[in-house]
């Protein structure tokens, strides 16, 4: 059984679909879904359901949302090691209009995670550390992420990172973001993030550039699937084309499945196929629930 430590954000996700233009002051009626989220939280819950032994390090508020988020980890089989803070728990509002999605994020208690809490929580014995890229962009949480990287290296753990959106990487600076990543880290960017981080446009050139620095990873491309790499090896997996659906969390599900499978088998083909299948299944379930 793979033993994985996950560090990063834990949020309440609120998703709404806008069927048309919304004039300020107007009210429309449509379905809203609320579920436990957070990039790191989704990764942790998915990896645990796939059979990995998962410990989550993060922070939530001393509120009902914090209780719900902690319960979501426990119910998925994750061992939570959460710092409780006076700040409200993190929340994300996602608004979907046709094929465009806009998000409003309140980091809240997530920024209460400290290096000292990580030092107490991250112990030798795990195989792998996964860190949400959002943690590296937050001035308040970056120290905790860097402390986790240092401890993981000292414990000979492999490390993976799922980058944040391109707009946030640009805000902090692409080179600065890259400098924060340990050499040899496993990386799981989407196409837009991969192009920004590599400076290339062609997806195969993106993978060639990234694989020179990041030993294992995959470039996810939505309905076009993913290109996975391990050293010089490559594997391309196509995905199922689905109707318009909110894709929030699909990349985290992919990364969790890939990491869990690759830790067990060391086979990028099996990991890529399984990860694309898992992400597609999540989207099909979401599409069915909103029909």
C-alpha positions, 0 to 999 in steps of 0.5 A: 500500500502506498503511503502518501502525505498531502499538504495544501488547501481544503475548501468548500466548493460552491458551483453555480451555472449561469444560463444567460447574462446576469444584470447587476441586481437581478436574480435568476433560478438555477441549480447550485451544488455545494461539496467539499473541495480544495485541490489538495483535498480532492487529491487526498480523498481520491487517493484514499478511495483508490487504496492509498494510506493518506494523511492530510496536512492543512488548516480549517476554521473553528466553524461548521464548514471546518467540521464538514471538511474534516468529516469529508476526509475521514469519510474518504479514509484520509487521516486528517492532521488539521490546524484549527484557526480563528479564520473562517474556513476556505471557500471557492465560488465557481460560476459556469457560463457555457464553456467558460468558468470564473472563480472567486476564492477565499483562502481563509483558514488555509493560510493559517498553516505554519512550518511548525505545524508541518514539522510536527505533522510530517514524519518519516515513514511515508513514500510520497508527498503531494503539495498543492501549487496554490500553497506556493503562491500564498505568502502565508502558506509558502513557508509551510510548503517549503518546510514540507519539501525539505522534510520529504527530501530528508526522508527520501520521499518522492514529491509531486505538485499540481500547479495553480492556474496560469493567471496566478502563476503569472501574478507571482512570476513564472521563474519565481514559481519554477524556482520554488519547485524541488528538482526532480518533482513530479509535475501535473500541469494542464495545457495552459500551465504547461505552455507557460512553464515551458515557454513552448506551444506544441504540446509535445515540445512542452512535455520535452522541456518539462521532462528535462527538469521534472522526472515524472508527470503528465500534461493534461489536455481535457477532452484530448486526454493526457501525455505522460512521461517518466524520464525519456518514456512517453505515453499518450492517452485519449479521453472521452468527449463529454458535453459541457460540464464543470471540470473543477477538480478533474485535474486533481482526480487525475493526479491522485490516480496517476500518483497512486498507480505509479507508486504501485507499478512504476508503469506510466501507461497504466498510470495514465490510462487509469488516471484519464479513466478516473477523471472521466468517470468523475465528470460523467457522474457530475454531468448526470447529477446536473441533468 
